[in-house]
């Protein structure tokens, strides 16, 4: 039986398909429709599970998120209330499993779900199942996305929300049903309660709305839904207000108690100087090289050719322009954002690029008149995710991360009298000191401090208490405790600055306060 395909213009397929003389049971057809999603979820789930960080570890923010849900705290601006609430639910639904592992697994679950939704988007755009599966797998196996799926991070949920918006917009493009438009705008509004970077979707969404439904956008029925959409975007931030007002909150970064404070928080005022940090000529001449490097590192350079083909052949399809605008907006935003982990900013752009590449590949396959050749080439697209996985795997595997063992051993080496441990990995220590792990002997006075300068170390040795960042339960560590530095690179840095140290172990050194006060650095 011939199965009709959606037209290249993206209009609903109205081809009349001859009745199959052998009527299949509806349940069989439903089960077959589930196969692509099962393939994507099973493959990515297996790879993520095999490469997942088994416990505490990862970058600074990762270690923080690994205990943030347990203590019901808030992260850096804009606070990520939606993610933190999901994290809090997850660690309580899986008792008996280390909270850090649950937090890591939540990222994997969100990323797998995002890839499956992405698959569904492609199928609704008329991409045949095999090509859609290949594209969804490549999405989940790019270096940036895979690396964030195996540690506790916010980017899997962010990608899932964006793919949800895209799915319902594509459905609305096909059905013109108000329900699909409400769902798309609802998910978009909710995504603001996760990360205010959701504003980057605005140009693409507005263009699609104008191209597809410009005559019906101002209907009273639609306008009546605006308060509900605003509530979805704003109400989750009540979590941040609740934790700010609750004096028992242990860890608190993002806070607000007034409307100006809320506006400052959601704008990311702390990072304002890093946003739009480069003039236009530097974006064009220097920063654009970052985008090229990112494409090569994912690796996704090959996707440019079919993506350009999709744009060239589907100029009348509004969804194509939505994808182009989303990708371009994310790229421009990333190029102007001066942060060290710039890779994560571009992640939604890879989804847009791969969606266009899948549409381009589908166009090529439809041009091939010989069915056996078309079938062979269709199957050959599955080679792309295999090659991607082979190239990326060595860089993303976190299954043997030694951080947890190093941190627990260092805490055990702190003397019975306690002490203050200064380190760039202060959140890894916080997992045990203020998070779910707890120090094995909690009667000891052990504190984790942010990296201290030699001057701050001298001040502490002289009797000045040291601040502990956003630990509201114990905002400062009392003076008079031994002062330690943790992690070999940081130990080397402190020693190079002239601070006298006594090596305790490979990962821990104690500041010689007497020698430091006798001959302060500089």
Secondary structure as a PSIPRED ss2 file (coil, helix, strand):
# PSIPRED VFORMAT (PSIPRED V4.0)

   1 X C   1.000  0.000  0.000
   2 X C   1.000  0.000  0.000
   3 X C   1.000  0.000  0.000
   4 X C   1.000  0.000  0.000
   5 X C   1.000  0.000  0.000
   6 X C   1.000  0.000  0.000
   7 X C   1.000  0.000  0.000
   8 X C   1.000  0.000  0.000
   9 X C   1.000  0.000  0.000
  10 X C   1.000  0.000  0.000
  11 X C   1.000  0.000  0.000
  12 X C   1.000  0.000  0.000
  13 X C   1.000  0.000  0.000
  14 X C   1.000  0.000  0.000
  15 X C   1.000  0.000  0.000
  16 X C   1.000  0.000  0.000
  17 X C   1.000  0.000  0.000
  18 X C   1.000  0.000  0.000
  19 X C   1.000  0.000  0.000
  20 X C   1.000  0.000  0.000
  21 X C   1.000  0.000  0.000
  22 X C   1.000  0.000  0.000
  23 X C   1.000  0.000  0.000
  24 X C   1.000  0.000  0.000
  25 X C   1.000  0.000  0.000
  26 X H   0.000  1.000  0.000
  27 X H   0.000  1.000  0.000
  28 X H   0.000  1.000  0.000
  29 X H   0.000  1.000  0.000
  30 X H   0.000  1.000  0.000
  31 X H   0.000  1.000  0.000
  32 X H   0.000  1.000  0.000
  33 X H   0.000  1.000  0.000
  34 X H   0.000  1.000  0.000
  35 X H   0.000  1.000  0.000
  36 X H   0.000  1.000  0.000
  37 X H   0.000  1.000  0.000
  38 X H   0.000  1.000  0.000
  39 X H   0.000  1.000  0.000
  40 X H   0.000  1.000  0.000
  41 X H   0.000  1.000  0.000
  42 X H   0.000  1.000  0.000
  43 X H   0.000  1.000  0.000
  44 X H   0.000  1.000  0.000
  45 X H   0.000  1.000  0.000
  46 X H   0.000  1.000  0.000
  47 X H   0.000  1.000  0.000
  48 X H   0.000  1.000  0.000
  49 X H   0.000  1.000  0.000
  50 X H   0.000  1.000  0.000
  51 X H   0.000  1.000  0.000
  52 X C   1.000  0.000  0.000
  53 X C   1.000  0.000  0.000
  54 X C   1.000  0.000  0.000
  55 X C   1.000  0.000  0.000
  56 X C   1.000  0.000  0.000
  57 X C   1.000  0.000  0.000
  58 X C   1.000  0.000  0.000
  59 X C   1.000  0.000  0.000
  60 X H   0.000  1.000  0.000
  61 X H   0.000  1.000  0.000
  62 X H   0.000  1.000  0.000
  63 X H   0.000  1.000  0.000
  64 X H   0.000  1.000  0.000
  65 X H   0.000  1.000  0.000
  66 X H   0.000  1.000  0.000
  67 X H   0.000  1.000  0.000
  68 X H   0.000  1.000  0.000
  69 X H   0.000  1.000  0.000
  70 X H   0.000  1.000  0.000
  71 X H   0.000  1.000  0.000
  72 X C   1.000  0.000  0.000
  73 X C   1.000  0.000  0.000
  74 X E   0.000  0.000  1.000
  75 X C   1.000  0.000  0.000
  76 X C   1.000  0.000  0.000
  77 X C   1.000  0.000  0.000
  78 X C   1.000  0.000  0.000
  79 X C   1.000  0.000  0.000
  80 X C   1.000  0.000  0.000
  81 X H   0.000  1.000  0.000
  82 X H   0.000  1.000  0.000
  83 X H   0.000  1.000  0.000
  84 X H   0.000  1.000  0.000
  85 X H   0.000  1.000  0.000
  86 X H   0.000  1.000  0.000
  87 X H   0.000  1.000  0.000
  88 X H   0.000  1.000  0.000
  89 X H   0.000  1.000  0.000
  90 X H   0.000  1.000  0.000
  91 X H   0.000  1.000  0.000
  92 X H   0.000  1.000  0.000
  93 X H   0.000  1.000  0.000
  94 X C   1.000  0.000  0.000
  95 X C   1.000  0.000  0.000
  96 X C   1.000  0.000  0.000
  97 X C   1.000  0.000  0.000
  98 X C   1.000  0.000  0.000
  99 X H   0.000  1.000  0.000
 100 X H   0.000  1.000  0.000
 101 X H   0.000  1.000  0.000
 102 X H   0.000  1.000  0.000
 103 X H   0.000  1.000  0.000
 104 X H   0.000  1.000  0.000
 105 X H   0.000  1.000  0.000
 106 X H   0.000  1.000  0.000
 107 X H   0.000  1.000  0.000
 108 X H   0.000  1.000  0.000
 109 X H   0.000  1.000  0.000
 110 X H   0.000  1.000  0.000
 111 X H   0.000  1.000  0.000
 112 X H   0.000  1.000  0.000
 113 X H   0.000  1.000  0.000
 114 X H   0.000  1.000  0.000
 115 X H   0.000  1.000  0.000
 116 X H   0.000  1.000  0.000
 117 X H   0.000  1.000  0.000
 118 X H   0.000  1.000  0.000
 119 X H   0.000  1.000  0.000
 120 X H   0.000  1.000  0.000
 121 X H   0.000  1.000  0.000
 122 X H   0.000  1.000  0.000
 123 X H   0.000  1.000  0.000
 124 X H   0.000  1.000  0.000
 125 X C   1.000  0.000  0.000
 126 X C   1.000  0.000  0.000
 127 X C   1.000  0.000  0.000
 128 X C   1.000  0.000  0.000
 129 X H   0.000  1.000  0.000
 130 X H   0.000  1.000  0.000
 131 X H   0.000  1.000  0.000
 132 X H   0.000  1.000  0.000
 133 X H   0.000  1.000  0.000
 134 X H   0.000  1.000  0.000
 135 X H   0.000  1.000  0.000
 136 X H   0.000  1.000  0.000
 137 X H   0.000  1.000  0.000
 138 X H   0.000  1.000  0.000
 139 X H   0.000  1.000  0.000
 140 X H   0.000  1.000  0.000
 141 X H   0.000  1.000  0.000
 142 X C   1.000  0.000  0.000
 143 X H   0.000  1.000  0.000
 144 X H   0.000  1.000  0.000
 145 X H   0.000  1.000  0.000
 146 X H   0.000  1.000  0.000
 147 X H   0.000  1.000  0.000
 148 X H   0.000  1.000  0.000
 149 X H   0.000  1.000  0.000
 150 X C   1.000  0.000  0.000
 151 X C   1.000  0.000  0.000
 152 X C   1.000  0.000  0.000
 153 X C   1.000  0.000  0.000
 154 X C   1.000  0.000  0.000
 155 X H   0.000  1.000  0.000
 156 X H   0.000  1.000  0.000
 157 X H   0.000  1.000  0.000
 158 X H   0.000  1.000  0.000
 159 X H   0.000  1.000  0.000
 160 X H   0.000  1.000  0.000
 161 X H   0.000  1.000  0.000
 162 X H   0.000  1.000  0.000
 163 X H   0.000  1.000  0.000
 164 X H   0.000  1.000  0.000
 165 X H   0.000  1.000  0.000
 166 X H   0.000  1.000  0.000
 167 X H   0.000  1.000  0.000
 168 X H   0.000  1.000  0.000
 169 X H   0.000  1.000  0.000
 170 X H   0.000  1.000  0.000
 171 X H   0.000  1.000  0.000
 172 X H   0.000  1.000  0.000
 173 X H   0.000  1.000  0.000
 174 X H   0.000  1.000  0.000
 175 X H   0.000  1.000  0.000
 176 X C   1.000  0.000  0.000
 177 X C   1.000  0.000  0.000
 178 X H   0.000  1.000  0.000
 179 X H   0.000  1.000  0.000
 180 X H   0.000  1.000  0.000
 181 X H   0.000  1.000  0.000
 182 X H   0.000  1.000  0.000
 183 X H   0.000  1.000  0.000
 184 X H   0.000  1.000  0.000
 185 X H   0.000  1.000  0.000
 186 X H   0.000  1.000  0.000
 187 X H   0.000  1.000  0.000
 188 X H   0.000  1.000  0.000
 189 X H   0.000  1.000  0.000
 190 X H   0.000  1.000  0.000
 191 X H   0.000  1.000  0.000
 192 X C   1.000  0.000  0.000
 193 X C   1.000  0.000  0.000
 194 X C   1.000  0.000  0.000
 195 X C   1.000  0.000  0.000
 196 X H   0.000  1.000  0.000
 197 X H   0.000  1.000  0.000
 198 X H   0.000  1.000  0.000
 199 X H   0.000  1.000  0.000
 200 X H   0.000  1.000  0.000
 201 X H   0.000  1.000  0.000
 202 X H   0.000  1.000  0.000
 203 X H   0.000  1.000  0.000
 204 X H   0.000  1.000  0.000
 205 X H   0.000  1.000  0.000
 206 X H   0.000  1.000  0.000
 207 X H   0.000  1.000  0.000
 208 X H   0.000  1.000  0.000
 209 X H   0.000  1.000  0.000
 210 X H   0.000  1.000  0.000
 211 X H   0.000  1.000  0.000
 212 X H   0.000  1.000  0.000
 213 X H   0.000  1.000  0.000
 214 X C   1.000  0.000  0.000
 215 X C   1.000  0.000  0.000
 216 X C   1.000  0.000  0.000
 217 X C   1.000  0.000  0.000
 218 X C   1.000  0.000  0.000
 219 X C   1.000  0.000  0.000
 220 X H   0.000  1.000  0.000
 221 X H   0.000  1.000  0.000
 222 X H   0.000  1.000  0.000
 223 X H   0.000  1.000  0.000
 224 X C   1.000  0.000  0.000
 225 X C   1.000  0.000  0.000
 226 X H   0.000  1.000  0.000
 227 X H   0.000  1.000  0.000
 228 X H   0.000  1.000  0.000
 229 X H   0.000  1.000  0.000
 230 X H   0.000  1.000  0.000
 231 X H   0.000  1.000  0.000
 232 X H   0.000  1.000  0.000
 233 X H   0.000  1.000  0.000
 234 X H   0.000  1.000  0.000
 235 X H   0.000  1.000  0.000
 236 X H   0.000  1.000  0.000
 237 X H   0.000  1.000  0.000
 238 X H   0.000  1.000  0.000
 239 X H   0.000  1.000  0.000
 240 X H   0.000  1.000  0.000
 241 X H   0.000  1.000  0.000
 242 X H   0.000  1.000  0.000
 243 X H   0.000  1.000  0.000
 244 X H   0.000  1.000  0.000
 245 X H   0.000  1.000  0.000
 246 X C   1.000  0.000  0.000
 247 X C   1.000  0.000  0.000
 248 X C   1.000  0.000  0.000
 249 X C   1.000  0.000  0.000
 250 X C   1.000  0.000  0.000
 251 X E   0.000  0.000  1.000
 252 X E   0.000  0.000  1.000
 253 X C   1.000  0.000  0.000
 254 X C   1.000  0.000  0.000
 255 X C   1.000  0.000  0.000
 256 X C   1.000  0.000  0.000
 257 X C   1.000  0.000  0.000
 258 X C   1.000  0.000  0.000
 259 X H   0.000  1.000  0.000
 260 X H   0.000  1.000  0.000
 261 X H   0.000  1.000  0.000
 262 X H   0.000  1.000  0.000
 263 X H   0.000  1.000  0.000
 264 X H   0.000  1.000  0.000
 265 X H   0.000  1.000  0.000
 266 X H   0.000  1.000  0.000
 267 X C   1.000  0.000  0.000
 268 X C   1.000  0.000  0.000
 269 X H   0.000  1.000  0.000
 270 X H   0.000  1.000  0.000
 271 X H   0.000  1.000  0.000
 272 X H   0.000  1.000  0.000
 273 X H   0.000  1.000  0.000
 274 X H   0.000  1.000  0.000
 275 X C   1.000  0.000  0.000
 276 X C   1.000  0.000  0.000
 277 X C   1.000  0.000  0.000
 278 X C   1.000  0.000  0.000
 279 X C   1.000  0.000  0.000
 280 X H   0.000  1.000  0.000
 281 X H   0.000  1.000  0.000
 282 X H   0.000  1.000  0.000
 283 X H   0.000  1.000  0.000
 284 X H   0.000  1.000  0.000
 285 X H   0.000  1.000  0.000
 286 X H   0.000  1.000  0.000
 287 X H   0.000  1.000  0.000
 288 X H   0.000  1.000  0.000
 289 X H   0.000  1.000  0.000
 290 X H   0.000  1.000  0.000
 291 X H   0.000  1.000  0.000
 292 X H   0.000  1.000  0.000
 293 X H   0.000  1.000  0.000
 294 X H   0.000  1.000  0.000
 295 X H   0.000  1.000  0.000
 296 X H   0.000  1.000  0.000
 297 X H   0.000  1.000  0.000
 298 X H   0.000  1.000  0.000
 299 X C   1.000  0.000  0.000
 300 X C   1.000  0.000  0.000
 301 X C   1.000  0.000  0.000
 302 X C   1.000  0.000  0.000
 303 X H   0.000  1.000  0.000
 304 X H   0.000  1.000  0.000
 305 X H   0.000  1.000  0.000
 306 X H   0.000  1.000  0.000
 307 X H   0.000  1.000  0.000
 308 X H   0.000  1.000  0.000
 309 X H   0.000  1.000  0.000
 310 X H   0.000  1.000  0.000
 311 X H   0.000  1.000  0.000
 312 X H   0.000  1.000  0.000
 313 X H   0.000  1.000  0.000
 314 X C   1.000  0.000  0.000
 315 X C   1.000  0.000  0.000
 316 X C   1.000  0.000  0.000
 317 X C   1.000  0.000  0.000
 318 X H   0.000  1.000  0.000
 319 X H   0.000  1.000  0.000
 320 X H   0.000  1.000  0.000
 321 X H   0.000  1.000  0.000
 322 X H   0.000  1.000  0.000
 323 X H   0.000  1.000  0.000
 324 X H   0.000  1.000  0.000
 325 X H   0.000  1.000  0.000
 326 X H   0.000  1.000  0.000
 327 X H   0.000  1.000  0.000
 328 X H   0.000  1.000  0.000
 329 X H   0.000  1.000  0.000
 330 X H   0.000  1.000  0.000
 331 X H   0.000  1.000  0.000
 332 X H   0.000  1.000  0.000
 333 X H   0.000  1.000  0.000
 334 X H   0.000  1.000  0.000
 335 X H   0.000  1.000  0.000
 336 X C   1.000  0.000  0.000
 337 X C   1.000  0.000  0.000
 338 X C   1.000  0.000  0.000
 339 X C   1.000  0.000  0.000
 340 X C   1.000  0.000  0.000
 341 X C   1.000  0.000  0.000
 342 X H   0.000  1.000  0.000
 343 X H   0.000  1.000  0.000
 344 X H   0.000  1.000  0.000
 345 X H   0.000  1.000  0.000
 346 X H   0.000  1.000  0.000
 347 X H   0.000  1.000  0.000
 348 X H   0.000  1.000  0.000
 349 X H   0.000  1.000  0.000
 350 X H   0.000  1.000  0.000
 351 X H   0.000  1.000  0.000
 352 X H   0.000  1.000  0.000
 353 X H   0.000  1.000  0.000
 354 X H   0.000  1.000  0.000
 355 X H   0.000  1.000  0.000
 356 X H   0.000  1.000  0.000
 357 X H   0.000  1.000  0.000
 358 X H   0.000  1.000  0.000
 359 X H   0.000  1.000  0.000
 360 X H   0.000  1.000  0.000
 361 X H   0.000  1.000  0.000
 362 X H   0.000  1.000  0.000
 363 X H   0.000  1.000  0.000
 364 X H   0.000  1.000  0.000
 365 X H   0.000  1.000  0.000
 366 X H   0.000  1.000  0.000
 367 X H   0.000  1.000  0.000
 368 X C   1.000  0.000  0.000
 369 X C   1.000  0.000  0.000
 370 X C   1.000  0.000  0.000
 371 X H   0.000  1.000  0.000
 372 X H   0.000  1.000  0.000
 373 X H   0.000  1.000  0.000
 374 X H   0.000  1.000  0.000
 375 X H   0.000  1.000  0.000
 376 X H   0.000  1.000  0.000
 377 X H   0.000  1.000  0.000
 378 X H   0.000  1.000  0.000
 379 X H   0.000  1.000  0.000
 380 X H   0.000  1.000  0.000
 381 X C   1.000  0.000  0.000
 382 X H   0.000  1.000  0.000
 383 X H   0.000  1.000  0.000
 384 X H   0.000  1.000  0.000
 385 X H   0.000  1.000  0.000
 386 X H   0.000  1.000  0.000
 387 X H   0.000  1.000  0.000
 388 X H   0.000  1.000  0.000
 389 X H   0.000  1.000  0.000
 390 X H   0.000  1.000  0.000
 391 X H   0.000  1.000  0.000
 392 X H   0.000  1.000  0.000
 393 X H   0.000  1.000  0.000
 394 X H   0.000  1.000  0.000
 395 X H   0.000  1.000  0.000
 396 X H   0.000  1.000  0.000
 397 X C   1.000  0.000  0.000
 398 X C   1.000  0.000  0.000
 399 X C   1.000  0.000  0.000
 400 X C   1.000  0.000  0.000
 401 X C   1.000  0.000  0.000
 402 X C   1.000  0.000  0.000
 403 X H   0.000  1.000  0.000
 404 X H   0.000  1.000  0.000
 405 X H   0.000  1.000  0.000
 406 X H   0.000  1.000  0.000
 407 X H   0.000  1.000  0.000
 408 X H   0.000  1.000  0.000
 409 X H   0.000  1.000  0.000
 410 X H   0.000  1.000  0.000
 411 X H   0.000  1.000  0.000
 412 X H   0.000  1.000  0.000
 413 X H   0.000  1.000  0.000
 414 X C   1.000  0.000  0.000
 415 X C   1.000  0.000  0.000
 416 X C   1.000  0.000  0.000
 417 X C   1.000  0.000  0.000
 418 X C   1.000  0.000  0.000
 419 X E   0.000  0.000  1.000
 420 X E   0.000  0.000  1.000
 421 X E   0.000  0.000  1.000
 422 X E   0.000  0.000  1.000
 423 X C   1.000  0.000  0.000
 424 X C   1.000  0.000  0.000
 425 X C   1.000  0.000  0.000
 426 X H   0.000  1.000  0.000
 427 X H   0.000  1.000  0.000
 428 X H   0.000  1.000  0.000
 429 X H   0.000  1.000  0.000
 430 X H   0.000  1.000  0.000
 431 X H   0.000  1.000  0.000
 432 X H   0.000  1.000  0.000
 433 X H   0.000  1.000  0.000
 434 X C   1.000  0.000  0.000
 435 X C   1.000  0.000  0.000
 436 X C   1.000  0.000  0.000
 437 X C   1.000  0.000  0.000
 438 X C   1.000  0.000  0.000
 439 X C   1.000  0.000  0.000
 440 X C   1.000  0.000  0.000
 441 X C   1.000  0.000  0.000
 442 X C   1.000  0.000  0.000
 443 X C   1.000  0.000  0.000
 444 X C   1.000  0.000  0.000
 445 X C   1.000  0.000  0.000
 446 X E   0.000  0.000  1.000
 447 X E   0.000  0.000  1.000
 448 X E   0.000  0.000  1.000
 449 X E   0.000  0.000  1.000
 450 X C   1.000  0.000  0.000
 451 X C   1.000  0.000  0.000
 452 X C   1.000  0.000  0.000
 453 X C   1.000  0.000  0.000
 454 X H   0.000  1.000  0.000
 455 X H   0.000  1.000  0.000
 456 X H   0.000  1.000  0.000
 457 X H   0.000  1.000  0.000
 458 X H   0.000  1.000  0.000
 459 X H   0.000  1.000  0.000
 460 X H   0.000  1.000  0.000
 461 X H   0.000  1.000  0.000
 462 X C   1.000  0.000  0.000
 463 X C   1.000  0.000  0.000
 464 X C   1.000  0.000  0.000
 465 X C   1.000  0.000  0.000
 466 X E   0.000  0.000  1.000
 467 X E   0.000  0.000  1.000
 468 X C   1.000  0.000  0.000
 469 X C   1.000  0.000  0.000
 470 X C   1.000  0.000  0.000
 471 X E   0.000  0.000  1.000
 472 X C   1.000  0.000  0.000
 473 X C   1.000  0.000  0.000
 474 X C   1.000  0.000  0.000
 475 X C   1.000  0.000  0.000
 476 X E   0.000  0.000  1.000
 477 X E   0.000  0.000  1.000
 478 X C   1.000  0.000  0.000
 479 X C   1.000  0.000  0.000
 480 X C   1.000  0.000  0.000
 481 X C   1.000  0.000  0.000
 482 X C   1.000  0.000  0.000
 483 X E   0.000  0.000  1.000
 484 X E   0.000  0.000  1.000
 485 X E   0.000  0.000  1.000
 486 X E   0.000  0.000  1.000
 487 X C   1.000  0.000  0.000
 488 X H   0.000  1.000  0.000
 489 X H   0.000  1.000  0.000
 490 X H   0.000  1.000  0.000
 491 X H   0.000  1.000  0.000
 492 X H   0.000  1.000  0.000
 493 X H   0.000  1.000  0.000
 494 X H   0.000  1.000  0.000
 495 X H   0.000  1.000  0.000
 496 X H   0.000  1.000  0.000
 497 X C   1.000  0.000  0.000
 498 X C   1.000  0.000  0.000
 499 X C   1.000  0.000  0.000
 500 X C   1.000  0.000  0.000
 501 X E   0.000  0.000  1.000
 502 X E   0.000  0.000  1.000
 503 X E   0.000  0.000  1.000
 504 X C   1.000  0.000  0.000
 505 X C   1.000  0.000  0.000
 506 X C   1.000  0.000  0.000
 507 X C   1.000  0.000  0.000
 508 X E   0.000  0.000  1.000
 509 X E   0.000  0.000  1.000
 510 X E   0.000  0.000  1.000
 511 X E   0.000  0.000  1.000
 512 X C   1.000  0.000  0.000
 513 X H   0.000  1.000  0.000
 514 X H   0.000  1.000  0.000
 515 X H   0.000  1.000  0.000
 516 X H   0.000  1.000  0.000
 517 X H   0.000  1.000  0.000
 518 X H   0.000  1.000  0.000
 519 X C   1.000  0.000  0.000
 520 X C   1.000  0.000  0.000
 521 X C   1.000  0.000  0.000
 522 X C   1.000  0.000  0.000
